[in-house]
Amino acid sequence: MVLPFSVRRLAAPVAALVISMMKIRHYDEGSTSRVKRTPEALHTVDVTAGPHEREDAMTYSLVARSADGAELGAATASKYLAVGATVPAVSAGHGALVTQAHTNVAFREEGLALLRAGVPAEEAVQILVQGDAGRARRQLAVLGTTGEPAVWTGELCSEAAGHLVGTDCVAIGNLMAGATVLEAMVEAFTAAPGKLAERLLLALAAGERAGGDRRGRQSAAVLVLGAGDHDRLRSPARTDLRVDDHPEPVAELRRLLELHRVVVSGPERATALPLDGETAAEVDRLLQVSGHAAGGLVERLSIWAHSENLEHRLLADAVDAAVLERLRDRAGGLRRPAG
């Protein structure tokens, strides 16, 4: 379901009639939205391909927050190198944004500065867009800790381009396979339980399954900041992961998110296994394959865990399940076939 910004101003029955009749092509100054929660918020435009498109970072993204506003973040994917380097930006306790299409990278720092100063999302978008001569080619989505998101899709963004606002989130994209990409992202995010980074990644995967960037896949990123100690190296309140160049970037981002959870979190005693019997024998074999054959079992496991940055998950009389799984993965990659 698609309709341009000017049609979205109509009363609902009239708009529904227009949608059912045809896809309308209409160009105005662009599209901004901060209150729509239905597919009618999607703004799709048709443009003739021009030289500027080769400079665009074609992207689909989701900006979101947790229900209590404590966590803020964004996830993005594109058939473009290192999309995470230029698109998302987050300030803990203030807000999150993405800038894409013919990306104005300055929007990241300028937008966060406005949010830190207490400027509402809608006003922040207006300030950034009105002062930008290239706004017809831009996309921008801004979300604060409270209130509705604010979004801009310029009329020269490559089709399918648009945005869709949901509860505590906004999806935005250009050069997508179709409108269903944004709808799939919002639906997946809304339905998903758990921490914000996990929900964002599920939404990104849903967008990819719906077609994603119609040119293909190359990079993806997730950036989340929550309340906590961001000065620490290992902080569960901070997730900042990027896949810059990969044939399956969203799947690889999933792997990195699982590894990140293991690296920043402490041991889980409820699922730990006693370090004796068959478990001890397995750990011994895996450590030998990994080149740690000399010394006592506990000592060798400690040395290996330190080399993998997992020393914080060590237990005195048991082995953490995540540590054991990582050891299996590492040793499995080192095994050589017999013969």
GIZI-V543314 format. One record per residue. N is the residue number from 1. RES is the residue in one letter. OMEGA is omega in whole degrees, 0 to 359 (* if undefined). Layout:
n = {N & N}
res = {RES & RES}
omega = {OMEGA & OMEGA}
//
This chain:
n = {1 & 2 & 3 & 4 & 5 & 6 & 7 & 8 & 9 & 10 & 11 & 12 & 13 & 14 & 15 & 16 & 17 & 18 & 19 & 20 & 21 & 22 & 23 & 24 & 25 & 26 & 27 & 28 & 29 & 30 & 31 & 32 & 33 & 34 & 35 & 36 & 37 & 38 & 39 & 40 & 41 & 42 & 43 & 44 & 45 & 46 & 47 & 48 & 49 & 50 & 51 & 52 & 53 & 54 & 55 & 56 & 57 & 58 & 59 & 60 & 61 & 62 & 63 & 64 & 65 & 66 & 67 & 68 & 69 & 70 & 71 & 72 & 73 & 74 & 75 & 76 & 77 & 78 & 79 & 80 & 81 & 82 & 83 & 84 & 85 & 86 & 87 & 88 & 89 & 90 & 91 & 92 & 93 & 94 & 95 & 96 & 97 & 98 & 99 & 100 & 101 & 102 & 103 & 104 & 105 & 106 & 107 & 108 & 109 & 110 & 111 & 112 & 113 & 114 & 115 & 116 & 117 & 118 & 119 & 120 & 121 & 122 & 123 & 124 & 125 & 126 & 127 & 128 & 129 & 130 & 131 & 132 & 133 & 134 & 135 & 136 & 137 & 138 & 139 & 140 & 141 & 142 & 143 & 144 & 145 & 146 & 147 & 148 & 149 & 150 & 151 & 152 & 153 & 154 & 155 & 156 & 157 & 158 & 159 & 160 & 161 & 162 & 163 & 164 & 165 & 166 & 167 & 168 & 169 & 170 & 171 & 172 & 173 & 174 & 175 & 176 & 177 & 178 & 179 & 180 & 181 & 182 & 183 & 184 & 185 & 186 & 187 & 188 & 189 & 190 & 191 & 192 & 193 & 194 & 195 & 196 & 197 & 198 & 199 & 200 & 201 & 202 & 203 & 204 & 205 & 206 & 207 & 208 & 209 & 210 & 211 & 212 & 213 & 214 & 215 & 216 & 217 & 218 & 219 & 220 & 221 & 222 & 223 & 224 & 225 & 226 & 227 & 228 & 229 & 230 & 231 & 232 & 233 & 234 & 235 & 236 & 237 & 238 & 239 & 240 & 241 & 242 & 243 & 244 & 245 & 246 & 247 & 248 & 249 & 250 & 251 & 252 & 253 & 254 & 255 & 256 & 257 & 258 & 259 & 260 & 261 & 262 & 263 & 264 & 265 & 266 & 267 & 268 & 269 & 270 & 271 & 272 & 273 & 274 & 275 & 276 & 277 & 278 & 279 & 280 & 281 & 282 & 283 & 284 & 285 & 286 & 287 & 288 & 289 & 290 & 291 & 292 & 293 & 294 & 295 & 296 & 297 & 298 & 299 & 300 & 301 & 302 & 303 & 304 & 305 & 306 & 307 & 308 & 309 & 310 & 311 & 312 & 313 & 314 & 315 & 316 & 317 & 318 & 319 & 320 & 321 & 322 & 323 & 324 & 325 & 326 & 327 & 328 & 329 & 330 & 331 & 332 & 333 & 334 & 335 & 336 & 337 & 338 & 339}
res = {M & V & L & P & F & S & V & R & R & L & A & A & P & V & A & A & L & V & I & S & M & M & K & I & R & H & Y & D & E & G & S & T & S & R & V & K & R & T & P & E & A & L & H & T & V & D & V & T & A & G & P & H & E & R & E & D & A & M & T & Y & S & L & V & A & R & S & A & D & G & A & E & L & G & A & A & T & A & S & K & Y & L & A & V & G & A & T & V & P & A & V & S & A & G & H & G & A & L & V & T & Q & A & H & T & N & V & A & F & R & E & E & G & L & A & L & L & R & A & G & V & P & A & E & E & A & V & Q & I & L & V & Q & G & D & A & G & R & A & R & R & Q & L & A & V & L & G & T & T & G & E & P & A & V & W & T & G & E & L & C & S & E & A & A & G & H & L & V & G & T & D & C & V & A & I & G & N & L & M & A & G & A & T & V & L & E & A & M & V & E & A & F & T & A & A & P & G & K & L & A & E & R & L & L & L & A & L & A & A & G & E & R & A & G & G & D & R & R & G & R & Q & S & A & A & V & L & V & L & G & A & G & D & H & D & R & L & R & S & P & A & R & T & D & L & R & V & D & D & H & P & E & P & V & A & E & L & R & R & L & L & E & L & H & R & V & V & V & S & G & P & E & R & A & T & A & L & P & L & D & G & E & T & A & A & E & V & D & R & L & L & Q & V & S & G & H & A & A & G & G & L & V & E & R & L & S & I & W & A & H & S & E & N & L & E & H & R & L & L & A & D & A & V & D & A & A & V & L & E & R & L & R & D & R & A & G & G & L & R & R & P & A & G}
omega = {183 & 170 & 184 & 186 & 183 & 179 & 180 & 177 & 184 & 174 & 187 & 181 & 180 & 179 & 180 & 179 & 179 & 181 & 184 & 183 & 188 & 170 & 186 & 175 & 182 & 182 & 172 & 184 & 181 & 181 & 172 & 180 & 176 & 185 & 183 & 180 & 184 & 177 & 177 & 179 & 181 & 181 & 182 & 181 & 175 & 178 & 174 & 182 & 180 & 182 & 183 & 184 & 180 & 180 & 184 & 169 & 183 & 196 & 165 & 190 & 172 & 173 & 188 & 175 & 174 & 183 & 180 & 179 & 182 & 178 & 179 & 181 & 179 & 173 & 186 & 177 & 185 & 167 & 183 & 183 & 170 & 181 & 180 & 182 & 188 & 190 & 187 & 174 & 183 & 172 & 183 & 178 & 183 & 181 & 181 & 179 & 167 & 174 & 188 & 191 & 174 & 199 & 170 & 186 & 181 & 179 & 183 & 182 & 180 & 179 & 179 & 178 & 178 & 179 & 179 & 179 & 178 & 179 & 179 & 184 & 182 & 180 & 179 & 178 & 180 & 181 & 182 & 185 & 183 & 180 & 186 & 181 & 181 & 187 & 181 & 180 & 187 & 163 & 182 & 175 & 184 & 181 & 176 & 179 & 176 & 177 & 183 & 172 & 172 & 189 & 174 & 170 & 180 & 187 & 179 & 175 & 186 & 181 & 349 & 181 & 178 & 180 & 182 & 184 & 176 & 179 & 180 & 180 & 171 & 176 & 183 & 181 & 176 & 186 & 180 & 177 & 179 & 182 & 183 & 178 & 181 & 180 & 180 & 180 & 181 & 180 & 181 & 180 & 183 & 184 & 188 & 172 & 170 & 182 & 186 & 181 & 179 & 180 & 178 & 181 & 176 & 178 & 180 & 178 & 178 & 177 & 178 & 179 & 179 & 177 & 176 & 175 & 187 & 176 & 182 & 187 & 175 & 185 & 179 & 181 & 172 & 181 & 181 & 173 & 177 & 177 & 181 & 182 & 182 & 177 & 182 & 175 & 177 & 180 & 176 & 180 & 183 & 173 & 182 & 186 & 181 & 168 & 190 & 183 & 186 & 179 & 178 & 189 & 182 & 176 & 178 & 177 & 175 & 179 & 180 & 179 & 177 & 178 & 178 & 179 & 180 & 185 & 186 & 184 & 178 & 181 & 178 & 186 & 182 & 181 & 180 & 180 & 177 & 183 & 178 & 177 & 184 & 179 & 178 & 180 & 179 & 179 & 179 & 181 & 182 & 178 & 177 & 177 & 182 & 177 & 180 & 186 & 185 & 177 & 180 & 185 & 182 & 180 & 180 & 179 & 179 & 179 & 180 & 181 & 177 & 180 & 180 & 182 & 181 & 184 & 181 & 180 & 179 & 177 & 186 & 188 & 182 & 176 & 178 & 184 & 180 & 177 & 179 & 180 & 178 & 178 & 177 & 180 & 182 & 180 & 178 & 178 & 182 & 182 & 176 & 180 & 180 & 177 & *}
//
